[in-house]
Amino acid sequence: MELKQAIEKRTSIRSFKDQEIPAEDLRQLVRMGGQAPSVNNYQPWKFYVITRKPMLERMADVVKQRIEELPANQSIASKNIKNQVEWFATFFQDAPAVIALAMEDYESVLEKGVDVSHQDINILRNYPDIQSAGAAIQNILLSAVDMGYGACWLSAPMMAKEDLEKIIGIEEPFHLMAFVAVGVPSKDIRPKSKKGLDEIFQLID
């Protein structure tokens, strides 16, 4: 599949067939994620691939608990909203595989020459570590399409980040950044419409 086709075909898939993904395919997805650009080519990532169902269910349980603990406001829709968010945050438990992306703090070249903390430099540079994570995730999403799978990037489970790190076994210096659920789509889903080019393009010449 050409890159253009993969980009245009990609859409978030949240429902999967009960079909295992070969370990070699999972390794290939991670390999492609690791090919992404990163700040200073630091490659600050590690990918944990979870296929064990009881573990995925336990992970979903801690996310549900965290959402339940969030204080509700006085709106009539509060309960429905929390239920909706809970589903979007935990559907990964039914995926054949979940790729957990963990990152370690990078050392900026600038840190060696100025008296500014790593955290402040990260803010000044608009979080290049998070941008690096996004690049790796996009590589995985597009590679999944190319390989005939569907995938979805998840950030909502990070509400239970510390508990998830313990379950997965992520230890310092790494910390959990995001999930990507992967599997064979249960049905064909058309990509959502995107803004037109004229709406998002501005040439400054």
C-alpha positions as CSV (number, residue, x, y, z in Angstrom):
1,M,0.0,0.0,0.0
2,E,1.3,3.5,-0.8
3,L,1.8,5.9,2.0
4,K,-0.9,8.3,0.6
5,Q,-3.4,5.4,0.7
6,A,-2.6,4.4,4.2
7,I,-2.9,8.0,5.4
8,E,-6.3,8.5,3.7
9,K,-7.6,5.0,4.8
10,R,-6.5,5.3,8.5
11,T,-9.3,5.8,11.0
12,S,-9.7,5.0,14.7
13,I,-10.8,1.4,15.1
14,R,-12.4,0.5,18.4
15,S,-14.0,-2.9,17.7
16,F,-12.0,-5.9,16.7
17,K,-12.4,-9.5,15.7
18,D,-11.5,-12.2,18.2
19,Q,-8.3,-12.9,16.2
20,E,-4.8,-13.1,17.5
21,I,-2.0,-11.0,15.9
22,P,1.1,-13.0,15.1
23,A,4.1,-12.0,17.3
24,E,6.1,-11.1,14.3
25,D,3.5,-8.6,13.1
26,L,3.6,-7.0,16.6
27,R,7.3,-6.8,16.4
28,Q,7.1,-5.1,13.0
29,L,4.6,-2.5,14.3
30,V,7.0,-1.7,17.1
31,R,9.9,-1.6,14.8
32,M,8.1,0.9,12.6
33,G,7.3,3.0,15.7
34,G,11.0,3.0,16.6
35,Q,11.8,4.4,13.2
36,A,10.0,7.7,14.0
37,P,12.0,11.0,14.5
38,S,12.7,12.0,18.0
39,V,14.2,14.9,19.8
40,N,18.0,14.9,19.3
41,N,17.5,11.4,17.9
42,Y,17.4,10.4,21.5
43,Q,14.8,7.6,20.8
44,P,13.6,7.8,24.4
45,W,11.0,5.1,24.0
46,K,10.2,1.5,25.0
47,F,7.2,-0.4,23.8
48,Y,5.3,-2.9,25.9
49,V,3.0,-5.1,24.0
50,I,0.2,-6.7,26.0
51,T,-1.9,-9.6,24.6
52,R,-2.8,-11.3,27.9
53,K,-6.6,-10.9,28.4
54,P,-6.7,-11.0,32.2
55,M,-4.0,-8.3,32.3
56,L,-5.9,-6.1,29.9
57,E,-9.1,-6.6,32.0
58,R,-7.2,-5.6,35.1
59,M,-5.9,-2.5,33.4
60,A,-9.4,-1.6,32.3
61,D,-10.7,-2.0,35.8
62,V,-8.2,0.5,37.3
63,V,-9.1,3.0,34.6
64,K,-12.8,2.5,35.4
65,Q,-12.1,3.0,39.1
66,R,-10.2,6.2,38.4
67,I,-13.1,7.6,36.3
68,E,-15.6,6.7,38.9
69,E,-13.6,8.6,41.5
70,L,-13.7,11.8,39.4
71,P,-16.1,14.3,41.1
72,A,-19.3,14.8,39.1
73,N,-20.7,18.2,38.5
74,Q,-24.3,19.2,38.8
75,S,-25.3,18.8,35.2
76,I,-28.1,16.4,34.2
77,A,-25.8,14.7,31.7
78,S,-23.0,14.0,34.2
79,K,-23.6,10.3,34.6
80,N,-24.0,9.7,30.9
81,I,-20.9,11.6,30.1
82,K,-18.8,9.6,32.6
83,N,-20.2,6.4,31.2
84,Q,-19.3,7.4,27.7
85,V,-15.8,8.4,28.7
86,E,-15.4,5.1,30.5
87,W,-16.2,3.2,27.4
88,F,-13.8,5.2,25.2
89,A,-11.1,4.8,27.9
90,T,-11.5,1.0,28.4
91,F,-12.5,-0.6,25.1
92,F,-8.8,-1.6,24.7
93,Q,-9.6,-4.6,27.0
94,D,-11.3,-6.3,24.0
95,A,-8.4,-5.6,21.6
96,P,-6.1,-8.6,20.6
97,A,-3.1,-6.4,21.5
98,V,-2.3,-3.2,23.2
99,I,1.0,-1.4,22.6
100,A,1.9,0.7,25.6
101,L,4.4,3.5,24.8
102,A,6.7,4.4,27.6
103,M,9.3,7.2,27.5
104,E,12.3,8.4,29.4
105,D,13.3,12.0,29.9
106,Y,15.7,13.1,27.2
107,E,18.8,15.2,27.8
108,S,18.7,18.4,25.8
109,V,22.0,19.7,24.3
110,L,20.9,23.1,25.6
111,E,20.9,21.8,29.2
112,K,24.7,21.4,29.0
113,G,25.2,25.1,28.2
114,V,22.6,27.1,30.2
115,D,21.4,27.2,33.7
116,V,17.9,26.2,32.9
117,S,16.1,23.1,34.2
118,H,15.1,20.2,32.0
119,Q,11.5,20.9,32.7
120,D,11.7,24.6,31.8
121,I,13.6,23.8,28.6
122,N,10.9,21.3,27.8
123,I,8.3,24.0,28.2
124,L,10.3,26.5,26.1
125,R,10.6,24.0,23.3
126,N,6.9,23.1,23.5
127,Y,7.4,19.5,24.8
128,P,9.5,17.9,22.1
129,D,9.3,14.6,24.1
130,I,5.5,14.5,23.6
131,Q,6.0,15.4,20.0
132,S,8.4,12.5,19.6
133,A,5.8,10.2,21.2
134,G,3.2,11.4,18.7
135,A,5.5,10.6,15.8
136,A,6.1,7.1,17.0
137,I,2.3,6.6,17.5
138,Q,1.5,7.8,14.0
139,N,4.1,5.4,12.5
140,I,2.4,2.5,14.3
141,L,-1.1,3.6,13.2
142,L,-0.1,3.9,9.6
143,S,1.8,0.7,9.6
144,A,-1.2,-1.1,11.1
145,V,-3.3,0.1,8.1
146,D,-0.6,-1.0,5.7
147,M,-0.5,-4.5,7.3
148,G,-4.3,-5.0,7.2
149,Y,-5.1,-4.1,10.8
150,G,-7.0,-1.4,12.5
151,A,-5.7,0.6,15.4
152,C,-6.6,3.4,17.8
153,W,-4.5,5.7,19.9
154,L,-5.7,6.2,23.5
155,S,-4.8,8.9,26.0
156,A,-7.8,8.6,28.3
157,P,-6.4,5.6,30.2
158,M,-3.5,7.7,31.3
159,M,-5.8,9.0,34.1
160,A,-4.7,5.8,35.9
161,K,-1.1,6.1,34.7
162,E,0.6,5.1,38.0
163,D,-1.6,2.1,38.5
164,L,-1.1,1.0,34.9
165,E,2.7,1.4,35.2
166,K,2.7,-1.0,38.1
167,I,0.5,-3.6,36.3
168,I,2.6,-3.5,33.1
169,G,5.9,-3.4,35.0
170,I,7.1,0.0,33.7
171,E,9.9,1.3,35.9
172,E,12.0,4.4,36.1
173,P,13.5,6.0,34.1
174,F,10.5,5.2,31.9
175,H,7.0,6.5,32.3
176,L,3.8,5.7,30.5
177,M,2.7,8.0,27.7
178,A,-0.1,6.4,25.7
179,F,-1.7,3.2,24.4
180,V,-2.4,1.9,20.9
181,A,-5.0,-0.8,20.6
182,V,-4.5,-3.0,17.5
183,G,-6.4,-5.8,15.9
184,V,-8.4,-6.9,12.8
185,P,-11.4,-4.6,12.5
186,S,-14.8,-6.2,13.2
187,K,-16.3,-4.3,10.3
188,D,-15.4,-1.8,7.7
189,I,-15.4,1.8,9.0
190,R,-15.1,4.7,6.7
191,P,-12.6,7.4,7.7
192,K,-14.2,10.5,9.2
193,S,-14.4,13.6,7.0
194,K,-11.5,16.0,7.4
195,K,-11.4,19.8,7.0
196,G,-10.8,20.9,3.4
197,L,-7.4,21.9,2.2
198,D,-8.4,25.5,1.7
199,E,-9.5,25.7,5.3
200,I,-6.2,24.5,6.8
201,F,-3.6,25.6,4.2
202,Q,-2.0,29.1,4.3
203,L,1.0,29.9,2.1
204,I,3.3,32.6,3.4
205,D,5.5,33.6,0.5
